[in-house]
Amino acid sequence: MEYSINGEKMETYCKVGVSEYWIVDWRKKSVEIYMFDYKADGTPYSYLFKVVTEKNKDELGLVMFPNFKISFDRLFDFA
């Protein structure tokens, strides 16, 4: 990605048990979905799970709550 992620904020979320982290870029109309997991030694880490854009907008949704639906078009509707 072209911009840097606030690693400190993401690290804090991971430490307190947040399992999913979204970065919504309204300029690019994209959503980066990060997931958190643990290494064998118990150290938490984050990884990019998916990037959702206009091309794959039907894939937008909370990973941890798959029955909770979010409309990509509504998310980016500013009018």
Secondary structure, 3 states (H helix, E strand, C coil): CCCCCCHHHHHHHHHCCCCEEEEEECCCCEEEEEEEEECCCCCEEEEEEEEECHHHHHHCECCCCCCCECCHHHHCCCC
